Amino acid sequence: MPASTISRRAAAVLGGRPVTAAVTAVLCAALLCTAPPATGAPGGSASQGAPAETPADRAHRDFLDHGPRAGVMTVAHRGQWRKAPENSLAAIRAGFADGAEIVEVDVRLTKDRVPVLMHDETVDRTTNGTGRVADLTHAQLSGLRLRAGLGGRQAAVTDERVPTLAEAIQAARTLGLVNLDRAWQDREAVWRVLEETGTVRNGLFKSRAPLPEVRAFLGSHRGALYMHVVDDANAASVAEFGAARPPAFEVVFDDVRDQVAAPAFLQELRATGRVWFNTMRNGFAARFTDEASLIDPARGWGALIAHHRATVLQTDNVEALRLYLTQGVADPVPPGAVRVQAEDHAPGGRGRAYHDIDPGNRGDGPGRPGEDVDICDHDGAVVVCWMRGSEWLTYGVDVPKDGRYTLKARASSPYAPAGTYRIAYDGAPPGRAVPVANTTAHHAFVLQDSRDPRRLTRGHHHVRLSLDAGAFQNWNLDYLQLEPVGP
């Protein structure tokens, strides 16, 4: 991809502002506009008799590359949990299949000291069992089943089991790197697994431990990949490494005025290694989040790349990040579709544009002054929240051409059932009740099809979304999208 094309895309991403050569160079790297490798070079055709380079080989090589043209690497947080249970083998494989070079997993030891994948101290949220991981044997854990997505007591139970670290790292052997979160305290047990499975090159340790502890481990574990975590509390550790810096630093900041968010500090890190940011939730990298990126990449991923020197991004939205890095867009509106943000309901006030049974805005989002619609900010997603029975909202939409359209709602809820809504067009009676699916967390938004197509003429229409009185309702609405489904 030529740099001139990147400049035009960068201008669009950054809100039309002029794009400097430096910004273009950074985004050019992120958008993979480097020349393809020559035949016989890494990533090209294997030389005769030599084993073919695997995606894991490329990921290892790229992770160690901190040159000025090093592209941005994608990390799937807890695997691709949008398609499989978090920290499952299926989620690991799906994360790599969707373009991540690194998959993050969480490691804990069972009662009999077998390293397994589990984020929480207990199995309660993510499985059909209960109890602390440290109090359960591997045999007991292996009898449990993982719940869908991010889990929760109302999430569906799947056929996926709690994997051992050995199973997980072997699944990643040829696919990419594995970020071993929560593993530092049990690093010797984890290291033994990597050695026994021949996957030392795949495993990435991380910590914010004192440097003597880090040096002692790296000095006695040849080939170990390591990343140091820094925030304002331990920013001085960067200088303490001296010339023997690790190949990457994970930078955590909750305010752009933090020391570790300063351009000079980040440039110093970038000069000798990769700069890693987590964009899943507010507070990991200020408010530069996945959800903010979906609204406008300049409010998230784009800003971290162009202004904060990011070369690794850990995300809960793998496919969207890969789309942004390769095509310059994050959440495009499909051709012929119409999207309206949930907070952008029609004007007219109470009784005409909306009905909300709670006085005032119970949320923390930018609700309209003087109106009662509950607006919340879920880590950058500005949504209608606290949905309750008998409430309704009206939206104005401009349909581009005659045809049949289906309405989709980007919604979230940890409950099952989460609730229902009905759709009415231009004052006609509302249609059937449309169920909202359990997405396993309030911040886990999914675009859900109403499967209630209607024929609409070109022009302006009013769409009313209403919630049945007396029915359980506890879900969040990010946006509505009308998509063409036929002439």
C-alpha positions in Angstrom: 0.0 0.0 0.0 1.6 3.3 -1.0 2.4 5.9 1.6 0.2 8.5 -0.3 -2.8 6.3 0.2 -2.0 5.9 3.9 -1.8 9.7 4.2 -5.3 10.1 2.8 -6.6 7.4 5.2 -4.7 8.9 8.1 -6.3 12.3 7.4 -9.7 10.6 7.5 -8.9 8.8 10.7 -7.6 11.9 12.4 -10.7 13.9 11.6 -9.5 15.6 8.5 -6.6 17.3 10.3 -3.3 17.7 8.3 -1.1 14.6 8.6 2.6 15.1 9.3 5.3 12.9 7.7 5.9 11.4 11.2 2.3 10.5 11.7 2.1 9.1 8.2 5.2 6.9 8.9 3.7 5.6 12.1 0.3 4.8 10.5 2.0 3.4 7.4 3.7 0.8 9.6 0.4 0.1 11.3 -1.4 -0.3 8.0 1.2 -2.7 6.7 2.3 -0.7 3.7 5.8 -2.1 3.7 7.0 -4.0 0.7 6.3 -7.8 0.7 9.2 -10.0 1.6 11.4 -11.3 -1.1 11.4 -14.9 -2.0 13.6 -16.9 0.4 13.4 -14.2 3.0 11.4 -14.7 6.3 7.8 -14.7 5.3 8.5 -15.6 1.7 9.2 -19.0 0.1 11.2 -21.4 2.2 14.6 -22.3 0.9 15.0 -25.8 -0.4 15.2 -28.3 2.4 14.5 -25.6 5.1 11.3 -25.9 7.1 8.6 -23.4 6.1 8.3 -20.4 8.4 5.1 -20.6 10.6 3.0 -17.7 11.8 4.5 -18.3 15.2 8.0 -17.9 13.8 6.9 -14.6 12.2 5.2 -13.4 15.4 8.4 -14.1 17.4 10.6 -12.3 14.9 8.2 -9.4 14.7 7.9 -9.1 18.4 11.7 -8.6 18.7 11.7 -6.1 15.8 11.6 -2.5 17.1 12.8 -0.9 14.0 11.1 2.2 12.6 9.0 0.2 10.1 7.8 -2.4 12.7 4.0 -2.8 12.2 1.4 -2.8 15.0 0.8 -6.3 16.5 -2.7 -7.4 17.6 -3.3 -9.3 20.9 -6.6 -11.1 21.5 -7.5 -10.6 25.2 -8.4 -13.9 26.8 -8.5 -15.3 23.2 -11.4 -14.5 20.9 -14.1 -14.8 23.6 -16.7 -13.4 21.2 -16.6 -16.7 19.4 -15.8 -19.1 22.2 -15.4 -19.2 26.0 -12.6 -17.0 27.3 -9.4 -18.8 28.0 -10.5 -21.8 26.0 -8.7 -23.7 23.3 -11.3 -22.7 20.9 -10.9 -19.0 21.8 -7.1 -19.3 21.3 -7.5 -20.8 17.9 -10.2 -18.2 16.9 -8.0 -15.4 18.0 -5.2 -16.4 15.7 -7.6 -17.2 12.9 -9.0 -13.7 13.1 -5.6 -12.2 12.7 -4.0 -11.8 16.1 -0.3 -12.5 16.3 -0.5 -12.9 20.1 -3.2 -14.4 22.3 -3.4 -13.4 26.0 -4.3 -16.1 28.6 -4.5 -16.1 32.4 -2.6 -18.9 34.3 -3.3 -20.3 37.7 -2.1 -23.4 39.5 -4.5 -26.2 40.7 -4.3 -27.8 44.1 -1.9 -30.4 42.6 0.1 -27.6 41.0 -1.0 -28.1 37.4 -0.9 -24.8 35.4 -4.4 -24.2 33.9 -6.1 -21.3 32.2 -8.4 -19.3 34.5 -8.7 -15.5 35.0 -10.5 -15.5 38.4 -9.4 -17.0 41.7 -12.6 -19.1 41.5 -14.2 -21.0 38.7 -17.7 -19.6 39.6 -18.0 -17.0 36.8 -16.6 -19.0 33.8 -17.7 -22.6 34.5 -20.6 -24.7 35.7 -18.8 -25.3 38.9 -17.8 -23.5 42.1 -14.7 -23.1 44.2 -11.1 -21.7 44.2 -8.8 -23.0 41.5 -6.1 -23.5 44.2 -8.5 -25.8 46.1 -9.4 -28.0 43.2 -7.4 -30.7 41.6 -6.8 -30.9 37.9 -9.0 -33.9 37.7 -11.8 -32.0 39.4 -11.3 -29.0 37.0 -11.3 -31.3 34.0 -14.9 -32.3 34.8 -16.2 -28.8 34.5 -17.5 -27.1 31.4 -16.8 -23.5 30.4 -19.6 -20.9 30.0 -20.0 -18.9 26.7 -18.1 -15.7 26.2 -17.2 -13.9 29.3 -19.2 -16.2 31.4 -21.5 -15.3 34.2 -24.1 -17.5 36.0 -26.7 -16.9 33.3 -24.3 -17.6 30.3 -24.8 -20.9 28.4 -22.7 -23.9 29.4 -20.6 -25.1 26.4 -18.8 -28.3 25.7 -15.4 -26.6 26.2 -13.3 -27.7 29.1 -10.8 -25.8 31.3 -7.5 -26.3 29.4 -4.1 -26.9 30.9 -1.3 -24.5 30.0 0.4 -27.4 28.2 -2.7 -27.9 26.0 -3.0 -24.2 25.3 0.7 -23.5 24.4 0.8 -26.6 22.2 -2.3 -25.3 20.4 -0.4 -22.1 19.7 2.9 -23.7 18.8 2.7 -22.8 15.1 0.1 -20.1 15.3 1.6 -17.3 17.4 2.8 -16.0 20.8 1.0 -16.4 24.1 0.9 -13.6 26.6 1.1 -15.4 30.0 -0.8 -13.1 32.3 -0.9 -13.8 36.1 1.9 -16.4 35.5 4.9 -14.5 37.1 4.2 -15.7 40.6 4.3 -19.3 39.3 6.9 -18.8 36.7 9.0 -21.8 37.5 6.0 -24.2 37.0 5.1 -22.3 33.9 8.7 -22.5 32.6 8.7 -26.3 33.1 5.6 -26.6 30.8 7.3 -24.5 28.1 10.4 -26.6 28.2 8.6 -29.9 28.2 6.4 -28.9 25.3 9.2 -27.2 23.3 7.4 -23.9 23.3 9.8 -21.6 25.0 9.6 -19.3 21.9 5.9 -19.0 22.2 5.5 -18.0 25.8 5.7 -14.3 26.9 6.2 -13.6 30.6 5.3 -10.2 32.1 5.6 -8.5 35.5 6.2 -5.3 37.3 8.6 -7.2 39.7 11.8 -5.6 41.1 14.6 -5.7 38.6 16.9 -8.0 40.6 14.1 -10.6 40.5 13.6 -10.1 36.8 17.3 -10.3 36.1 17.7 -13.5 38.1 14.9 -15.2 36.2 16.1 -14.1 32.7 19.7 -15.0 33.6 18.8 -18.6 34.4 16.1 -19.2 31.8 17.7 -18.9 28.4 15.4 -17.8 25.6 12.7 -16.6 27.9 10.6 -13.8 26.3 9.8 -11.0 28.8 7.8 -7.8 28.9 7.9 -5.3 31.8 4.8 -3.5 33.0 5.3 0.2 33.8 3.1 3.0 35.2 3.9 6.1 37.1 4.7 4.1 40.3 7.6 2.2 38.7 8.6 4.4 35.8 12.1 4.6 37.1 12.6 0.9 36.4 13.0 1.7 32.7 16.3 3.4 33.4 17.3 0.7 35.9 17.4 -1.8 33.1 20.2 0.1 31.5 21.2 -1.3 28.1 19.7 -4.7 28.9 16.1 -3.6 28.3 13.4 -6.2 27.5 11.9 -6.2 24.0 8.7 -4.6 25.1 7.1 -2.5 27.8 3.4 -2.6 28.7 2.4 0.9 29.6 -0.5 1.6 31.9 -1.8 5.1 32.4 -5.2 6.6 33.4 -4.4 10.2 32.4 -2.6 11.7 29.5 -0.7 13.8 31.9 0.9 10.8 33.6 4.7 10.5 33.3 4.6 7.3 31.4 2.2 8.9 28.8 4.6 11.7 28.1 5.9 11.8 24.4 9.5 11.8 25.5 9.1 8.9 27.8 7.3 6.8 25.2 9.8 7.7 22.5 12.6 6.5 24.7 10.8 3.1 25.1 10.0 2.9 21.4 13.7 3.5 20.5 14.7 0.1 22.0 11.6 -2.0 22.0 7.9 -2.3 21.5 5.3 -0.2 23.3 2.2 -2.2 24.4 -1.1 -0.8 25.4 -4.3 -2.4 26.6 -7.5 -0.9 25.1 -10.2 -3.1 26.6 -11.4 -0.8 29.4 -11.1 2.7 30.7 -8.0 3.2 32.8 -5.6 0.9 31.0 -4.7 3.6 28.5 -6.7 6.6 29.8 -9.9 6.5 27.8 -8.4 5.3 24.5 -10.5 2.2 24.3 -11.9 -0.3 21.8 -15.3 1.1 22.0 -14.1 4.7 21.5 -12.1 3.4 18.5 -15.3 1.9 17.0 -16.9 5.4 17.1 -13.8 7.1 15.8 -10.3 5.5 15.7 -8.8 8.9 16.4 -10.3 8.6 19.9 -8.6 5.2 20.5 -6.3 3.0 18.5 -5.4 5.8 16.0 -4.3 8.2 18.8 -2.2 5.5 20.6 -0.4 4.7 17.3 0.1 8.2 16.1 0.8 10.1 19.3 1.7 7.4 21.9 4.1 5.3 19.9 2.0 2.1 20.2 3.3 -1.0 18.4 1.3 -3.6 20.2 -2.5 -3.3 21.1 -4.4 -5.8 23.2 -8.1 -5.7 22.4 -11.5 -7.3 22.9 -12.3 -6.5 19.3 -9.8 -8.4 17.3 -11.6 -8.3 13.9 -12.3 -4.6 14.2 -8.7 -3.8 15.1 -7.4 -5.9 12.2 -9.8 -4.1 9.9 -8.5 -0.8 11.1 -4.9 -1.7 10.7 -5.3 -3.1 7.2 -8.0 -0.9 5.8 -8.2 2.2 8.0 -11.7 1.7 9.2 -12.9 0.0 12.4 -16.7 -0.4 12.3 -17.9 0.5 8.8 -21.6 0.9 8.0 -22.5 -1.7 5.3 -23.4 -0.5 1.8 -27.0 0.8 1.7 -27.4 0.6 5.5 -28.4 3.4 7.9 -27.0 3.7 11.4 -28.3 5.9 14.2 -26.7 6.1 17.7 -29.0 5.1 20.5 -28.5 8.5 22.3 -29.5 10.3 19.1 -33.2 9.8 19.5 -35.6 12.1 17.7 -36.2 15.6 19.1 -39.5 16.6 20.7 -39.0 15.7 24.4 -41.0 13.5 26.8 -44.1 12.0 25.4 -43.2 12.7 21.8 -39.7 11.4 21.3 -39.4 9.1 24.3 -40.9 7.7 27.4 -38.6 7.0 30.3 -40.1 5.9 33.7 -37.1 7.3 35.7 -36.7 11.0 36.3 -33.3 12.4 35.2 -30.4 10.6 33.7 -29.4 7.7 35.9 -26.3 7.0 33.9 -22.9 8.7 33.6 -23.1 9.5 29.9 -23.7 12.8 28.0 -27.5 12.8 28.1 -29.3 15.8 26.7 -29.9 18.6 29.2 -33.4 18.5 30.6 -34.3 15.1 29.3 -34.8 11.8 31.2 -33.3 9.2 28.9 -30.7 7.2 30.7 -27.3 7.5 28.9 -24.2 5.6 30.1 -20.6 5.4 29.0 -19.4 1.8 29.0 -15.7 2.2 28.4 -16.2 4.5 25.4 -19.5 3.1 24.2 -22.1 5.8 24.7 -25.4 3.9 25.1 -29.0 4.0 26.3 -28.9 2.1 29.6 -31.2 1.1 32.5 -33.8 -0.1 30.0 -37.1 -0.8 31.7 -40.6 -2.1 30.7 -43.0 0.3 29.1 -40.2 2.7 28.0 -39.9 3.7 24.3 -37.7 5.8 22.1 -38.3 7.2 18.6 -35.6 7.7 15.9 -35.6 9.4 12.6 -33.9 7.6 9.7 -33.3 8.5 6.1 -33.7 5.5 3.9 -31.6 5.8 0.7 -33.8 3.7 -1.6 -37.0 1.6 -1.8 -36.6 -2.0 -0.5 -36.9 -4.4 2.3 -34.8 -3.6 5.4 -34.1 -5.5 8.7 -33.4 -3.6 11.8 -30.4 -4.7 13.9 -29.6 -3.5 17.4 -26.1 -3.4 18.9 -26.9 -4.4 22.4 -25.5 -6.0 25.5 -26.6 -7.8 28.7 -25.3 -10.4 31.1 -28.9 -11.7 31.7 -30.9 -14.5 30.1 -33.5 -13.5 29.2 -32.2 -10.0 28.8 -35.5 -8.4 27.6 -37.4 -7.8 24.4 -38.4 -4.9 22.2 -40.9 -4.2 19.5 -40.5 -2.1 16.3 -43.1 0.3 14.9 -42.6 2.3 11.7 -44.2 5.6 11.0 -47.0 5.3 13.6 -48.1 1.8 12.5 -48.8 -0.8 15.2 -45.7 -2.4 16.7 -44.5 -5.8 15.5 -43.7 -9.0 17.4 -41.5 -9.0 20.5 -37.8 -9.3 19.6 -35.7 -11.0 22.2 -32.3 -9.5 23.2 -29.6 -12.2 23.5 -27.4 -12.6 26.5 -23.9 -11.3 25.5 -22.3 -12.3 28.9 -21.4 -8.8 30.1 -22.7 -5.3 30.1 -19.7 -4.1 28.1 -19.9 -7.0 25.5 -21.9 -5.5 22.7 -23.2 -7.6 19.8 -25.1 -6.5 16.7 -28.3 -8.6 16.9 -30.8 -9.0 14.0 -34.5 -8.4 14.8 -35.4 -10.8 12.0 -38.4 -8.7 11.3 -37.9 -7.2 7.8 -40.1 -4.4 6.5 -40.6 -2.8 3.2 -39.6 0.9 3.3 -39.7 3.6 0.7 -36.9 6.0 0.0 -37.1 9.0 2.3 -37.5 10.0 6.0 -39.1 7.5 8.4 -39.7 7.3 12.1 -38.9 4.1 14.0 -40.2 3.6 17.5 -38.5 1.0 19.7 -40.7 0.1 22.6 -40.3 -2.3 25.6 -43.2 -4.3 26.9 -44.6 -3.4 30.3 -44.2 -6.0 32.9 -41.4 -7.9 31.1 -37.9 -8.2 32.6 -35.7 -5.6 30.9 -32.0 -5.1 31.7 -30.0 -4.4 28.6 -28.0 -1.6 26.9 -28.4 -0.2 23.4 -25.5 1.2 21.5 -27.0 1.8 18.1 -29.7 0.8 15.6 -28.8 -0.2 12.1 -31.3 -0.6 9.2 -29.8 -3.0 6.6 -31.1 -3.8 3.1 -32.2 -7.4 2.7 -33.7 -7.3 -0.8 -35.5 -5.2 -3.4 
